[in-house]
Amino acid sequence: MAHLPELLARNPLFAALGSSDRHDLARQAVGRSYLQGELVVESGDVWPYLMLLEDGSLLATAETAAGERFVLTTLEAGDLFWGQAFFREGAPMVARLVAREASTLYLWPREGLLPILLESPAALWELARLAAGRLEWAGPVLDGADFQPTAGRLARLLLSRSARSEDGSVSGDLTVDEMASWARTTSAIVCRILYRFSDQGLIRLARAGLCVLDRDGLARLAQWG
């Protein structure tokens, strides 16, 4: 990644930093490569990173409560993107990022990048400008779609039902259709979210129902629902 300081210097955000800071960030950067169609991050995941796309392109998509997926924006080489958790600890991703073609990107976790940004008013101003631009396309979508709160509403339901048992179990009498009705979404989306919760270690799925394993993790999701 010897070329990375030069790449950072061409980006308005990082160009606002000093040369030594850019070299430090180049050493901290986590490089990732993705093939066409490969998932970068799923909506609902907690992703506390700022991302710089070096080459290729990514699709940022979202899903409504009715199960309709649509494109929020296309990210091209040189674009910056960040997860909600970069600014708000524990906030889940609204968008799903997928490689539109073979792509290379760099990631910086908030704990490493924020101390450097906070020392540079010019960099903070550029980040604020980028965030304002993001709202221009994201704002209308967030106002009109109901996709972000779905996982949070389902997490809140599971927390409520599991509180009735000592071992965190949720009775199998609570059907997927009932969960979908409560979360104002479809059964297919509920199943998808439950499997995601299981993969993240938040719950354990079983034929007789499910068991909550990480109440704190579900509680963090519930606060955004």
VOPAGU-2260 file (C-alpha; in pm, 1 decimal, decimal comma):
REM VOPAGU-2260
SITE   aa  ch    i         X         Y         Z
SITE  MET   A    0       0,0       0,0       0,0
SITE  ALA   A    1     294,9     229,7     -68,1
SITE  HIS   A    2      79,3     430,3    -308,8
SITE  LEU   A    3    -192,9     495,6     -51,6
SITE  PRO   A    4     -58,4     829,5      83,4
SITE  GLU   A    5     -75,0     966,9    -272,8
SITE  LEU   A    6    -428,8     833,6    -314,5
SITE  LEU   A    7    -531,6     999,6      11,7
SITE  ALA   A    8    -376,3    1329,5     -94,8
SITE  ARG   A    9    -609,0    1336,7    -397,9
SITE  ASN   A   10    -919,8    1303,8    -180,3
SITE  PRO   A   11   -1059,7    1634,6     -44,9
SITE  LEU   A   12   -1116,0    1495,7     305,2
SITE  PHE   A   13    -769,8    1349,4     350,9
SITE  ALA   A   14    -604,9    1634,2     159,3
SITE  ALA   A   15    -714,0    1861,1     445,7
SITE  LEU   A   16    -480,1    1666,2     675,5
SITE  GLY   A   17    -105,8    1700,9     702,7
SITE  SER   A   18     132,0    1469,2     519,7
SITE  SER   A   19     236,6    1290,6     840,2
SITE  ASP   A   20    -128,1    1220,4     927,9
SITE  ARG   A   21    -191,4    1078,6     581,7
SITE  HIS   A   22     106,4     846,3     616,4
SITE  ASP   A   23     -20,4     735,1     958,6
SITE  LEU   A   24    -363,9     664,0     811,6
SITE  ALA   A   25    -208,4     474,5     521,7
SITE  ARG   A   26     -44,3     243,8     775,0
SITE  GLN   A   27    -373,5     199,6     963,8
SITE  ALA   A   28    -583,4     129,4     654,2
SITE  VAL   A   29    -742,7    -212,5     612,4
SITE  GLY   A   30    -751,1    -309,1     244,7
SITE  ARG   A   31   -1028,2    -527,4     104,1
SITE  SER   A   32   -1096,1    -663,7    -245,1
SITE  TYR   A   33   -1432,6    -792,0    -368,2
SITE  LEU   A   34   -1550,8    -976,9    -675,5
SITE  GLN   A   35   -1855,6    -871,1    -874,5
SITE  GLY   A   36   -2171,9    -943,0    -675,7
SITE  GLU   A   37   -1987,5    -999,6    -348,5
SITE  LEU   A   38   -2138,8    -854,9     -32,4
SITE  VAL   A   39   -1940,2    -578,8     138,9
SITE  VAL   A   40   -2175,7    -512,9     430,6
SITE  GLU   A   41   -2536,7    -608,2     502,4
SITE  SER   A   42   -2805,5    -363,8     610,0
SITE  GLY   A   43   -2865,4    -400,2     982,2
SITE  ASP   A   44   -2499,8    -474,4    1057,7
SITE  VAL   A   45   -2308,2    -243,4    1289,8
SITE  TRP   A   46   -2025,8    -112,1    1069,0
SITE  PRO   A   47   -1818,7     163,1    1239,9
SITE  TYR   A   48   -1594,1     240,3     942,9
SITE  LEU   A   49   -1515,6     512,0     695,4
SITE  MET   A   50   -1445,0     365,9     351,6
SITE  LEU   A   51   -1251,1     494,5      51,4
SITE  LEU   A   52   -1318,4     312,8    -275,6
SITE  GLU   A   53    -995,9     287,3    -475,1
SITE  ASP   A   54   -1130,8     119,6    -788,4
SITE  GLY   A   55   -1442,5     -53,2    -914,1
SITE  SER   A   56   -1793,7      42,8    -805,3
SITE  LEU   A   57   -2041,4     -51,7    -533,8
SITE  LEU   A   58   -2419,7     -47,7    -520,0
SITE  ALA   A   59   -2583,3      85,8    -204,1
SITE  THR   A   60   -2931,3     -64,1    -180,5
SITE  ALA   A   61   -3209,9     -69,5      77,1
SITE  GLU   A   62   -3524,7    -269,3     135,5
SITE  THR   A   63   -3868,0    -144,9     233,0
SITE  ALA   A   64   -4093,6    -322,1     481,2
SITE  ALA   A   65   -4283,6    -457,8     180,5
SITE  GLY   A   66   -3969,8    -639,5      67,9
SITE  GLU   A   67   -3891,4    -413,0    -226,5
SITE  ARG   A   68   -3518,7    -355,0    -278,2
SITE  PHE   A   69   -3402,0     -41,3    -454,4
SITE  VAL   A   70   -3075,1     137,5    -528,0
SITE  LEU   A   71   -2987,8     431,1    -305,8
SITE  THR   A   72   -2673,6     527,9    -494,7
SITE  THR   A   73   -2375,8     393,4    -687,5
SITE  LEU   A   74   -2030,8     450,2    -539,3
SITE  GLU   A   75   -1746,2     501,7    -784,1
SITE  ALA   A   76   -1367,3     506,1    -751,7
SITE  GLY   A   77   -1258,7     787,3    -519,8
SITE  ASP   A   78   -1588,7     800,7    -329,9
SITE  LEU   A   79   -1610,5     793,1      48,0
SITE  PHE   A   80   -1877,8     606,6     240,8
SITE  TRP   A   81   -1936,0     536,0     608,5
SITE  GLY   A   82   -2155,0     326,7     831,3
SITE  GLN   A   83   -2400,5     493,9    1066,6
SITE  ALA   A   84   -2195,5     350,2    1355,0
SITE  PHE   A   85   -1900,1     565,5    1248,1
SITE  PHE   A   86   -2092,1     861,7    1394,5
SITE  ARG   A   87   -2341,9     694,2    1629,7
SITE  GLU   A   88   -2209,5     404,2    1832,9
SITE  GLY   A   89   -2412,1      88,3    1781,5
SITE  ALA   A   90   -2626,2     227,6    1498,6
SITE  PRO   A   91   -2702,8     -36,4    1231,1
SITE  MET   A   92   -2642,7       8,8     860,7
SITE  VAL   A   93   -2934,3     139,4     658,2
SITE  ALA   A   94   -2779,4      43,5     324,7
SITE  ARG   A   95   -2654,0    -285,7     188,9
SITE  LEU   A   96   -2328,0    -256,0      -7,7
SITE  VAL   A   97   -2254,6    -499,5    -290,5
SITE  ALA   A   98   -1969,8    -492,4    -541,5
SITE  ARG   A   99   -2108,4    -389,9    -880,5
SITE  GLU   A  100   -1779,8    -506,3   -1032,5
SITE  ALA   A  101   -1441,2    -618,3    -901,3
SITE  SER   A  102   -1353,2    -351,1    -645,5
SITE  THR   A  103   -1079,8    -251,9    -401,4
SITE  LEU   A  104   -1141,9     -37,2     -96,2
SITE  TYR   A  105    -980,5      78,9     226,4
SITE  LEU   A  106   -1139,4      95,3     570,4
SITE  TRP   A  107   -1063,6     297,9     882,5
SITE  PRO   A  108   -1237,9     220,3    1214,0
SITE  ARG   A  109   -1373,6     520,8    1400,2
SITE  GLU   A  110   -1143,2     474,8    1699,6
SITE  GLY   A  111    -836,2     521,2    1480,5
SITE  LEU   A  112    -960,5     792,4    1245,7
SITE  LEU   A  113   -1169,0    1023,4    1464,9
SITE  PRO   A  114    -882,2    1144,9    1688,5
SITE  ILE   A  115    -696,6    1259,9    1376,8
SITE  LEU   A  116   -1001,9    1426,1    1221,0
SITE  LEU   A  117   -1084,4    1608,2    1544,0
SITE  GLU   A  118    -746,6    1782,1    1527,0
SITE  SER   A  119    -824,2    1927,8    1182,4
SITE  PRO   A  120   -1107,8    2183,1    1146,0
SITE  ALA   A  121   -1063,7    2175,7     767,4
SITE  ALA   A  122   -1108,7    1798,1     756,7
SITE  LEU   A  123   -1413,5    1817,0     983,0
SITE  TRP   A  124   -1566,6    2079,3     755,9
SITE  GLU   A  125   -1510,4    1857,8     452,5
SITE  LEU   A  126   -1667,7    1562,7     633,9
SITE  ALA   A  127   -1967,4    1779,4     726,9
SITE  ARG   A  128   -1999,0    1887,2     363,2
SITE  LEU   A  129   -1997,0    1524,3     251,1
SITE  ALA   A  130   -2256,6    1431,2     513,8
SITE  ALA   A  131   -2482,4    1715,2     398,9
SITE  GLY   A  132   -2453,6    1591,6      42,0
SITE  ARG   A  133   -2544,5    1241,9     156,8
SITE  LEU   A  134   -2866,1    1374,3     309,6
SITE  GLU   A  135   -2968,1    1521,9     -25,1
SITE  TRP   A  136   -3018,2    1173,0    -167,2
SITE  ALA   A  137   -3074,3     971,6     150,5
SITE  GLY   A  138   -3322,4    1205,5     318,0
SITE  PRO   A  139   -3617,7    1151,0      83,5
SITE  VAL   A  140   -3557,1     776,5      85,3
SITE  LEU   A  141   -3548,1     754,5     463,9
SITE  ASP   A  142   -3861,4     965,9     491,8
SITE  GLY   A  143   -4053,6     745,1     252,2
SITE  ALA   A  144   -3924,5     396,9     334,8
SITE  ASP   A  145   -3971,2     180,3     639,0
SITE  PHE   A  146   -3672,7     -50,9     610,9
SITE  GLN   A  147   -3440,4      68,8     887,3
SITE  PRO   A  148   -3668,9      13,5    1187,9
SITE  THR   A  149   -3772,8    -341,4    1088,9
SITE  ALA   A  150   -3481,8    -522,7    1255,0
SITE  GLY   A  151   -3515,7    -294,8    1557,1
SITE  ARG   A  152   -3887,0    -367,2    1596,4
SITE  LEU   A  153   -3823,6    -740,3    1570,0
SITE  ALA   A  154   -3540,4    -716,2    1824,7
SITE  ARG   A  155   -3774,0    -533,8    2063,5
SITE  LEU   A  156   -4038,6    -805,3    2023,8
SITE  LEU   A  157   -3788,1   -1082,6    2097,6
SITE  LEU   A  158   -3659,6    -898,7    2403,7
SITE  SER   A  159   -4013,8    -860,5    2535,1
SITE  ARG   A  160   -4111,3   -1223,5    2477,5
SITE  SER   A  161   -3783,7   -1369,5    2608,1
SITE  ALA   A  162   -3813,5   -1167,6    2929,9
SITE  ARG   A  163   -4100,0   -1398,7    3027,7
SITE  SER   A  164   -3865,7   -1699,5    3059,0
SITE  GLU   A  165   -3559,1   -1759,0    3273,8
SITE  ASP   A  166   -3348,9   -1908,4    2993,9
SITE  GLY   A  167   -3425,8   -1644,4    2729,6
SITE  SER   A  168   -3640,9   -1876,7    2520,5
SITE  VAL   A  169   -3924,7   -1753,7    2301,5
SITE  SER   A  170   -4214,5   -1993,1    2264,7
SITE  GLY   A  171   -4271,7   -2157,1    1929,1
SITE  ASP   A  172   -4631,8   -2039,1    1961,2
SITE  LEU   A  173   -4506,3   -1704,1    1829,9
SITE  THR   A  174   -4521,7   -1767,4    1456,9
SITE  VAL   A  175   -4323,5   -1600,0    1181,6
SITE  ASP   A  176   -4646,9   -1452,0    1047,3
SITE  GLU   A  177   -4721,1   -1297,5    1387,5
SITE  MET   A  178   -4369,0   -1154,4    1404,1
SITE  ALA   A  179   -4415,5   -1008,8    1056,7
SITE  SER   A  180   -4744,2    -849,5    1155,6
SITE  TRP   A  181   -4590,8    -702,4    1470,6
SITE  ALA   A  182   -4285,2    -570,3    1283,3
SITE  ARG   A  183   -4500,0    -442,5     993,5
SITE  THR   A  184   -4312,3    -640,1     730,0
SITE  THR   A  185   -4331,8    -969,6     540,4
SITE  SER   A  186   -4266,3   -1322,9     664,9
SITE  ALA   A  187   -3977,2   -1357,4     419,3
SITE  ILE   A  188   -3801,7   -1052,8     564,8
SITE  VAL   A  189   -3859,6   -1178,1     921,1
SITE  CYS   A  190   -3693,7   -1509,1     830,5
SITE  ARG   A  191   -3401,7   -1325,1     673,6
SITE  ILE   A  192   -3356,1   -1106,5     982,1
SITE  LEU   A  193   -3383,2   -1404,0    1219,2
SITE  TYR   A  194   -3111,6   -1590,7    1029,7
SITE  ARG   A  195   -2896,3   -1277,0    1038,8
SITE  PHE   A  196   -2952,8   -1248,1    1415,4
SITE  SER   A  197   -2851,7   -1613,4    1446,3
SITE  ASP   A  198   -2535,6   -1563,2    1239,1
SITE  GLN   A  199   -2443,2   -1267,9    1461,1
SITE  GLY   A  200   -2483,4   -1478,7    1775,7
SITE  LEU   A  201   -2780,5   -1278,3    1902,1
SITE  ILE   A  202   -3023,2   -1573,0    1905,5
SITE  ARG   A  203   -3025,0   -1951,1    1861,3
SITE  LEU   A  204   -3286,6   -2095,8    1628,6
SITE  ALA   A  205   -3451,6   -2430,1    1705,7
SITE  ARG   A  206   -3751,1   -2628,5    1583,5
SITE  ALA   A  207   -3941,2   -2552,5    1903,6
SITE  GLY   A  208   -3877,9   -2179,2    1886,2
SITE  LEU   A  209   -3574,5   -1964,6    1951,8
SITE  CYS   A  210   -3356,5   -1852,1    2240,1
SITE  VAL   A  211   -3208,8   -1507,4    2297,9
SITE  LEU   A  212   -2833,0   -1534,4    2357,3
SITE  ASP   A  213   -2726,8   -1168,9    2358,5
SITE  ARG   A  214   -2983,8    -935,9    2513,8
SITE  ASP   A  215   -2744,0    -640,8    2506,0
SITE  GLY   A  216   -2687,7    -685,7    2133,1
SITE  LEU   A  217   -3060,7    -700,9    2064,1
SITE  ALA   A  218   -3115,6    -399,1    2287,8
SITE  ARG   A  219   -2870,8    -195,3    2079,1
SITE  LEU   A  220   -3068,3    -282,4    1766,2
SITE  ALA   A  221   -3400,9    -218,2    1940,2
SITE  GLN   A  222   -3312,5     142,1    2017,9
SITE  TRP   A  223   -3302,5     217,5    1644,6
SITE  GLY   A  224   -3637,5      51,5    1573,9
